[in-house]
Structure formats: structure tokens, C-alpha cells
Amino acid sequence: MSDPVLYRQNGGVVSIVLNRPDRLNAIDPGLAEAFLTATERAVADIAARVVIIKGEGRAFMAGGDLAYFREAGAEAPAAAWRLIAPLHRAISLLAESPLITIAELHGAVAGGGLSLALSTDLAVCTDTARFDMAYLKVAASPDCSGSWSLVRHLGLRRAMGVALLGQTLSASEALALGLVNSVFPADLLSAEVEAIADRLCGGPREAIAATKRLLRAAGDKPLEEQLETEAEAFVTAAGSRDFREALAAFFERRPPKFE
């Protein structure tokens, strides 16, 4: 039996691969626990800079495994918690870490799969990807940060439309709404995501991490507090080796070499 999640690493780039292709990578307890384990491994690795989350087979993720819930019967609430607890822990760990997360999306991106994709820092998809919140189709409400992320990406009115009206969005519609950063033909997707990851790995590590922290906190802080946090982060950056290297490279008209 194959592992439900694969962990691959190339230098500072970690790929966490959802690996239940025969079930469109639908979430069962094995996948949920394995995803948390992979996340904990990446966050603990001081060499890691970027985490790519992707799916094997025809889809990124089709949401929760409905067969698993059917088999649970009256124990469905406990069964749901077995999926949700590790996934929520993993999403929190990645959001709070300095690692930049990239969702590499293709095929169906539905239910918990869409919520997971929305939780990442960046998202890139194929031109044939399809996006669907899908929760109401099984009489459930969003999990995996879906409600939190959707409102922040779209605003309340548009988020309500996507979540309540059962809209399936095309790749171009997802791009227009800001749910993804870029759209590529399927045969170019992996190479383009790798190029983005390599670019981030070659950038100033601490400044990138600080930018992630600032942006993720911005929606929950009043302006004065955010200004103070920005000032502290910039002052810290001004004392770093990377800052000095960037200035030297600018005046010497050469590419910088960051740590």
C-alpha cells in the first residue's frame, strides 16, 4: 500500500504530495495524519525555505472521503474530528512558520482541497483546473480555514456567493477573483512552480519571512499597531547581512548573493 502523502526535498524546496490518486486525493484519516507529519517535518527543517503542496493523479484534492463518512454512520461526528484535527494543526503550523507555501493545483480543487489551497501563501493552477467549495452539496460547512480564507481573498459578498450558491469556478475565473496568482498550461505547471520556488529560495530569507508575517497579520490589526510592527521589522532588516549585501550589490551593479 502506498503512502498517502509523499515528502520530497530538493535543497530548500520541500514538496508535500497528496497521494491517493484513485480517490482523487480525498481526505481520510491516513492522509490527514500523514499531511500533519509532513508539515511538522518541513517546519522543523532549518534548510527548508519553500513548501509546495500538490496532488498526484487527475486532481489536487476532491475534499473529504465520502465513503469514509458513510462507513462511519452514526459515528460521523467523531470521524470528522479525526480528519479535521490534524489538518487544522498542519494549516496553523504552515501559516505561522517562515516557510512560503505554494499550492500547485490541477483538476478538481474542491471542498477541503479548496480550503487547503486558499490557506497557502501563493497558488498556481493549470488552465483546466476547477474550483468548488462543495460543502453544501454534502450538507456541511467549511473547514480547513475555508471560511476565514475566502472572506480575506474575496470580501464578504463574493465569499457568500461562492460558498452559498454552489458556483464551480474555472481557472480564469479563479484568477480574476484573486484565488490564484497565475494560470499555466498543464505541461508547464510544475516547471513554473519550481521556478517560483527557486526564486524565493534565492531571495533574502528573513525579509521574506517578515513580509509574510506582516501581510498575514495586517487584516487583524489596527493601522497604528501595524505601522509599529512594520517599523520594527524594517529596523531589524536594516541590521542584517542581507540588507548590507543588497545595498552593495545595487551600487556595484551586480546581482545580490543572499545568505
HUFEN-V750039 format. One record per run of one state. SS is the DSSP state (H for helix, E for strand, C for the rest). FROM is the first residue (numbers start at 1). TO is the last residue. If there is no record, write none. Layout:
ss:SS from:FROM to:TO
ss:SS from:FROM to:TO
This chain:
ss:C from:1 to:4
ss:E from:5 to:10
ss:C from:11 to:12
ss:E from:13 to:18
ss:C from:19 to:20
ss:H from:21 to:23
ss:C from:24 to:26
ss:E from:27 to:27
ss:C from:28 to:28
ss:H from:29 to:44
ss:C from:45 to:49
ss:E from:50 to:55
ss:C from:56 to:60
ss:E from:61 to:61
ss:C from:62 to:63
ss:E from:64 to:64
ss:C from:65 to:65
ss:H from:66 to:96
ss:C from:97 to:99
ss:E from:100 to:105
ss:C from:106 to:107
ss:E from:108 to:110
ss:C from:111 to:111
ss:H from:112 to:119
ss:C from:120 to:121
ss:E from:122 to:126
ss:C from:127 to:129
ss:E from:130 to:132
ss:C from:133 to:134
ss:H from:135 to:138
ss:C from:139 to:145
ss:H from:146 to:154
ss:C from:155 to:155
ss:H from:156 to:164
ss:C from:165 to:167
ss:E from:168 to:170
ss:H from:171 to:177
ss:C from:178 to:181
ss:E from:182 to:184
ss:C from:185 to:185
ss:H from:186 to:201
ss:C from:202 to:204
ss:H from:205 to:218
ss:C from:219 to:222
ss:H from:223 to:238
ss:C from:239 to:240
ss:H from:241 to:251
ss:C from:252 to:259
